[in-house]
Amino acid sequence: MAARRKAAKKKAARKRAPARGAKKRAVKPARKAAKKRAVKPARKAAKKRAVKPARKAAKKRAAKPARKAAKKRVAKPARKAAKKRAVPAAFAPQKAGASAKDLLLFEINRARVTVVAAIQGLGAGTASRPVAEGKWTAHEIVLHLAVRDRVRLDEFQSLLAGNPASWAGLSDAEQAQANEAHLAPLRDLTWDEAVRLLATTRAELLAALQAVPAEPAEVWATAHPFGASMGRLPHHDRGHAESIKNARVAG
């Protein structure tokens, strides 16, 4: 009896064994799937944490040159402006402490250098061609510059006394007529004679200017007829020198 019960018990155990194995086989994939589901987000989070600094670093490396370029573009004008401010005015040492007379004479001489440079080496043939359509020739310009110095010499004492210049208030048409009237007697001069006249007339004017005292300084100011008439010479010289130079470059 006992043996039968033992055999039946053993048989029942064998029957349950496959079920347990099936349970084990069923549980194993479920555990793996659950583990995979749990691991996947963790891996993604870890990967994201690892990638994020790399992306930031790459972005930073890419942005750095752009920032530098932008900074350079902004800084360049500022540097130029600072450099420009730092550059002293032209001939500042020579002008420091100079009187109004000395400053005017300095500018008159400096402007005349541009005229001499513009006509340097210019031949009579080239000098006889208009600098532009409807304009004077270089020959006529040189004569005109000599004439304007002569006019100032003729009115020198009147200007010093405070009288207005004869050309003050003239319209462009009236000034053109006056210029032609002064040029007419000189048109037959050769190119070489015109250049010599330019030099001798200016030398005479400079000698007269040197003889005028520096004081009172008001005489040399642009508010005074004398200072105003002499003060126009530098601009006048430079304008005509530029016309001759441009004609030579174009020709």
GIMOUR-V343651 format. One record per residue. N is the residue number from 0. RES is the residue in one small letter. PHI is phi in whole degrees, -180 to 180 (NA if undefined). Layout:
n=N res=RES phi=PHI
n=N res=RES phi=PHI
This chain:
n=0 res=m phi=NA
n=1 res=a phi=-64
n=2 res=a phi=-68
n=3 res=r phi=-66
n=4 res=r phi=-61
n=5 res=k phi=-66
n=6 res=a phi=-68
n=7 res=a phi=-65
n=8 res=k phi=-65
n=9 res=k phi=-66
n=10 res=k phi=-65
n=11 res=a phi=-65
n=12 res=a phi=-66
n=13 res=r phi=-66
n=14 res=k phi=-66
n=15 res=r phi=-73
n=16 res=a phi=-57
n=17 res=p phi=-60
n=18 res=a phi=-65
n=19 res=r phi=-63
n=20 res=g phi=-62
n=21 res=a phi=-63
n=22 res=k phi=-62
n=23 res=k phi=-65
n=24 res=r phi=-66
n=25 res=a phi=-73
n=26 res=v phi=-71
n=27 res=k phi=-59
n=28 res=p phi=-62
n=29 res=a phi=-63
n=30 res=r phi=-65
n=31 res=k phi=-63
n=32 res=a phi=-63
n=33 res=a phi=-64
n=34 res=k phi=-65
n=35 res=k phi=-65
n=36 res=r phi=-63
n=37 res=a phi=-74
n=38 res=v phi=-76
n=39 res=k phi=-57
n=40 res=p phi=-60
n=41 res=a phi=-63
n=42 res=r phi=-64
n=43 res=k phi=-61
n=44 res=a phi=-63
n=45 res=a phi=-64
n=46 res=k phi=-64
n=47 res=k phi=-62
n=48 res=r phi=-64
n=49 res=a phi=-73
n=50 res=v phi=-75
n=51 res=k phi=-56
n=52 res=p phi=-61
n=53 res=a phi=-63
n=54 res=r phi=-64
n=55 res=k phi=-60
n=56 res=a phi=-63
n=57 res=a phi=-64
n=58 res=k phi=-62
n=59 res=k phi=-65
n=60 res=r phi=-65
n=61 res=a phi=-71
n=62 res=a phi=-76
n=63 res=k phi=-59
n=64 res=p phi=-61
n=65 res=a phi=-64
n=66 res=r phi=-65
n=67 res=k phi=-61
n=68 res=a phi=-63
n=69 res=a phi=-63
n=70 res=k phi=-64
n=71 res=k phi=-66
n=72 res=r phi=-63
n=73 res=v phi=-72
n=74 res=a phi=-74
n=75 res=k phi=-59
n=76 res=p phi=-60
n=77 res=a phi=-65
n=78 res=r phi=-65
n=79 res=k phi=-61
n=80 res=a phi=-63
n=81 res=a phi=-65
n=82 res=k phi=-65
n=83 res=k phi=-65
n=84 res=r phi=-67
n=85 res=a phi=-77
n=86 res=v phi=-72
n=87 res=p phi=-69
n=88 res=a phi=-62
n=89 res=a phi=-59
n=90 res=f phi=57
n=91 res=a phi=-56
n=92 res=p phi=-61
n=93 res=q phi=-69
n=94 res=k phi=-87
n=95 res=a phi=-61
n=96 res=g phi=74
n=97 res=a phi=-76
n=98 res=s phi=-78
n=99 res=a phi=-60
n=100 res=k phi=-63
n=101 res=d phi=-62
n=102 res=l phi=-64
n=103 res=l phi=-67
n=104 res=l phi=-63
n=105 res=f phi=-61
n=106 res=e phi=-69
n=107 res=i phi=-62
n=108 res=n phi=-66
n=109 res=r phi=-64
n=110 res=a phi=-70
n=111 res=r phi=-66
n=112 res=v phi=-58
n=113 res=t phi=-67
n=114 res=v phi=-68
n=115 res=v phi=-60
n=116 res=a phi=-66
n=117 res=a phi=-68
n=118 res=i phi=-100
n=119 res=q phi=-58
n=120 res=g phi=76
n=121 res=l phi=-76
n=122 res=g phi=-86
n=123 res=a phi=-61
n=124 res=g phi=-64
n=125 res=t phi=-66
n=126 res=a phi=-66
n=127 res=s phi=-90
n=128 res=r phi=-96
n=129 res=p phi=-58
n=130 res=v phi=-73
n=131 res=a phi=-163
n=132 res=e phi=-61
n=133 res=g phi=78
n=134 res=k phi=-109
n=135 res=w phi=-68
n=136 res=t phi=-85
n=137 res=a phi=-62
n=138 res=h phi=-59
n=139 res=e phi=-68
n=140 res=i phi=-63
n=141 res=v phi=-62
n=142 res=l phi=-64
n=143 res=h phi=-62
n=144 res=l phi=-63
n=145 res=a phi=-64
n=146 res=v phi=-63
n=147 res=r phi=-66
n=148 res=d phi=-67
n=149 res=r phi=-64
n=150 res=v phi=-61
n=151 res=r phi=-67
n=152 res=l phi=-64
n=153 res=d phi=-66
n=154 res=e phi=-105
n=155 res=f phi=-53
n=156 res=q phi=-68
n=157 res=s phi=-64
n=158 res=l phi=-65
n=159 res=l phi=-61
n=160 res=a phi=-76
n=161 res=g phi=98
n=162 res=n phi=-83
n=163 res=p phi=-67
n=164 res=a phi=-68
n=165 res=s phi=-64
n=166 res=w phi=-95
n=167 res=a phi=-65
n=168 res=g phi=83
n=169 res=l phi=-72
n=170 res=s phi=-76
n=171 res=d phi=-60
n=172 res=a phi=-66
n=173 res=e phi=-67
n=174 res=q phi=-67
n=175 res=a phi=-63
n=176 res=q phi=-65
n=177 res=a phi=-65
n=178 res=n phi=-62
n=179 res=e phi=-65
n=180 res=a phi=-63
n=181 res=h phi=-77
n=182 res=l phi=-76
n=183 res=a phi=-49
n=184 res=p phi=-71
n=185 res=l phi=-106
n=186 res=r phi=-64
n=187 res=d phi=-81
n=188 res=l phi=-67
n=189 res=t phi=-72
n=190 res=w phi=-61
n=191 res=d phi=-63
n=192 res=e phi=-66
n=193 res=a phi=-64
n=194 res=v phi=-65
n=195 res=r phi=-66
n=196 res=l phi=-62
n=197 res=l phi=-57
n=198 res=a phi=-72
n=199 res=t phi=-70
n=200 res=t phi=-67
n=201 res=r phi=-66
n=202 res=a phi=-61
n=203 res=e phi=-65
n=204 res=l phi=-65
n=205 res=l phi=-63
n=206 res=a phi=-63
n=207 res=a phi=-66
n=208 res=l phi=-66
n=209 res=q phi=-62
n=210 res=a phi=-76
n=211 res=v phi=-83
n=212 res=p phi=-62
n=213 res=a phi=-73
n=214 res=e phi=-116
n=215 res=p phi=-73
n=216 res=a phi=-64
n=217 res=e phi=-60
n=218 res=v phi=-62
n=219 res=w phi=-91
n=220 res=a phi=-81
n=221 res=t phi=-69
n=222 res=a phi=-74
n=223 res=h phi=-94
n=224 res=p phi=-55
n=225 res=f phi=-67
n=226 res=g phi=-63
n=227 res=a phi=-67
n=228 res=s phi=-69
n=229 res=m phi=-73
n=230 res=g phi=-70
n=231 res=r phi=-82
n=232 res=l phi=-61
n=233 res=p phi=-59
n=234 res=h phi=-64
n=235 res=h phi=-62
n=236 res=d phi=-62
n=237 res=r phi=-64
n=238 res=g phi=-62
n=239 res=h phi=-73
n=240 res=a phi=-63
n=241 res=e phi=-64
n=242 res=s phi=-63
n=243 res=i phi=-66
n=244 res=k phi=-63
n=245 res=n phi=-65
n=246 res=a phi=-65
n=247 res=r phi=-68
n=248 res=v phi=-66
n=249 res=a phi=-68
n=250 res=g phi=-80
